[in-house]
Amino acid sequence: MNLYSLLQARTAAQGSVRVGLIGAGKFGSMFLAQVPHSAGLEVSAIADLDPDRACAACRTVGWHDDHIASVKFSDDAAVLINSDDVDVVVEATGSPQAGIAHARAAIAAHKPVVMVSVEADVLAGPLLAKEAAAAGVVYSMAYGDQPALICELVDWARACGMKVVAAGKGTKYLPEYHSSTPETVWDYYGLSAEEADAGGMNAQMFNSFLDGTKSAIEMAAVVNATGLSAPSDGLSFPPCSADDLPRVLCPEADGGVLSQVGTVEVISSLERDRRVVERDLRWGVYVVFEAPTSYTTTCFREYGLLTDASGRYAALYRPYHLIGMELNISILSAALRGEATGAATGFRGDVVANAKRDLAAGELLDGEGGACVWGKLLPAGESIAIGGLPIGLAHGIELTNDVAAGQLLTWDDVNICEDDETYQYRRRMEEEFGSHQCTGNIVTP
């Protein structure tokens, strides 16, 4: 609770915290919108595949010409990472391959990394965190995105001596969404393709949010960072309101839906018959925790906590997240405290490609949010045991086998280039973590 005062002291003694941003898309733009209003924090460099687009993004979010002129724009992330006037690197490309490469380069340059690209974190975050710890560098989730906010709630509950029963987020979900494609996605959002195009909305990205893949990716990141468990058969997306969190997300034996305690789950803002859940948590995050004693249960009641019928289970939630507009918290935590706002401590959850339809040998997979596969959250041990194909590598590769709708894909089902650096890094992570399911051996600086 003292980041602002720490920033003031840092600014007076050493000058501003200087940020290098890689990727000026939506998340990056939301962060950039806050920079002119954040005394003591500046963006000294921006790398993007299209530097002109990045410059235009700065103008769109309200930057003045003189502010824009002070930034080094380029299409070369390596130049940004190795620049003497960059203190913290923010990776916001959304690409797992680029994210891993950029994070490793920043770690080698002994610079803190804020990993916005959760796709990269889930594909190889445990190994990146281990590499960063060995180098004495902060590797951090991005505050404002839901995984970091969930980790914060879990940490709060544990630090208060509460047992975490479940944690997660809300979304809009129906079972049929798993088969959605970029061609059908706008119907589910109530938009025409023309309206979406006019708004600059990317169909494949929005489809990842709808078909369950993004939820699986984000929950895998939480599992790997907190030590909570991934559900044995994936997320179930139960309909649930903010008021019903303690009643729904408690063990089956106590009237809830959980088959295990200490897990992640994503709740739906829609009932299965399409009715809207009242007081839904579509944009928010939550933690459900259990009172350790009868005295604590009494205190829950005395202070007005919403609980289940027994009074033992209660919840804390945050109804909204502000995405890139909150990213300063991660940047300043890394720069001023040497602390991550969430980071992998082990490999416990994975996201495996699952066929949306019958797929034929010879087809090219189109990755996250595409027409071929959606990502299913699994315990990492199960993913490794079946040789599951990570969703982060299920793009642009050819199928060698027919795969039935609803079937998980494996390494044996695809023709993947074994010389690919991202593939090699992922396989190295499986070798280092897969046999013992690391549960807290990574020590962050």
Helices and strands as residue ranges (DSSP letters): H 3-14, E 17-22, H 26-34, G 35-37, E 41-47, H 51-60, H 65-69, E 72-74, H 77-81, E 88-91, H 96-108, E 113-115, H 118-135, E 139-141, H 146-159, E 163-171, G 175-179, H 185-189, H 193-198, H 203-210, H 213-226, G 242-244, H 245-248, G 252-254, E 263-268, E 285-290, H 294-302, E 313-318, G 323-326, H 328-332, I 333-337, E 349-355, E 364-366, E 373-379, H 380-386, G 391-393, E 395-399, G 411-413, E 414-415, H 421-433
